[in-house]
Amino acid sequence: MLSRAALLSVQRPLSVLAARTAASSSGERPVRLEQPGKVRLGFIPDEWFQFFYNKTGVTGPYTFGVGLITYLCSKEIYVMEHEYYSGISLAIMAVVAVKKLGPPMAKWADSEIDRIENEWNEGRETELKSLKDAIEAEKKEQWRAEGSLMLMDAKKENVALQLEAAFRERVMNVYNEVKRRLDYQVECRHIERRLSQKHMVNWIVNSVLSSITPQQEKDTLNKCIADLNALAARAK
């Protein structure tokens, strides 16, 4: 009975298969897939369907599958015992579980993955921010070190200027001391010369006075008086 039902169900697809085969043999354009590499029914490569489409038409693979299953079941090659129905029950339960529990579980798993990824990214961003802050701090410290070098150069120049000022001040002090001592020596020489001149003048005057006799003094005085009288007469 099952074989008759299968035969009746296969008669129409076989006629369609014959029409597709005739069309393909007459030179019509074969059917091509737009996206190779995909799968159908979860595990059958799309290239197999393309092969059957080019050979038997669009319904060829489905006709082949239905005919093969009907043949296996009618010849009792595949025996439908209690394990078969248990497998169907498990398959139905698995499909229902996937359809009903799959989206919530996928959503929960995606949320957990997003949470873990966000935590990792947050830790990564935090570490990157801390590293960037450390780099900026290091750059600032380098800038401060460069400023310290400039400040050190300025301090060295200031110390050099202070040493130069102290050197010039000491040179001026030496100059003033030497000048004062030289002025003292010059003044001492001037005083000695004046004293020597005064002593010489006094000695000459005393010598001259001691060499003049009273008679010479009297003659000189008379001569002076006569000269004065002559000058007075001439003036009149």
CORMO-V786567 format. One line per field, one symbol per residue. phi: phi as a letter, one per 40 degrees, with the letter a starting at -180 (. if undefined). psi: psi as a letter, one per 20 degrees, with the letter a starting at -180 (. if undefined). burial: b if it has 9 or more other ideal C-beta (glycine too) atoms within 8 Angstrom, else e. A space follows every 10 residues. Layout:
phi=???
psi=???
burial=???
This chain:
phi=.ccccccccc cccccccccc cccccchccc cbccbcgcbb fgaccccccc dccccbgccc cccccccccc cccccfcbcc cccccccccc cccccccccc cccccccccc cccccccccc cccccccccc cccccccccc cccccccccc cccccccccc cccccccccc cccccccccc cccccccccc cccccccccc cccccccccc cccccccccc cccccccccc cccccc
psi=ghhghhghhi gghhhggggh ghhhhijrpq pqqhnqirqq jiipqhhghg ghghgiahjg ghgggggggg ghghjkgopn ahhghhgggh gghggggggg iggggggggg gggggghhgg hghghggggh gghhgghggh hgghgghhgg hggggghggg gghgghghgh ghgggggggg hghggghghg gggggggghg ghggghgghh iprhghhggg gghghghhhh hhghh.
burial=eeeeebbebb eebbebbebb bebbeeeeee bebeeeeeee eeebebebbb ebbeebbebb bebbebbeeb bbbbeeeeee eeebbeeeee eeeeeebeee ebeeeeeeee eeeeeeeeee eeeeeeeeee eeeeeeeeee eeeeeeeeee eeeeeeeeee eeeeeeeeee eeeeeeeeee eeeeeeeeee eeeeeeeeee eeeeeeeeee eeeeeebeeb eeeeeeeeee eeeeee
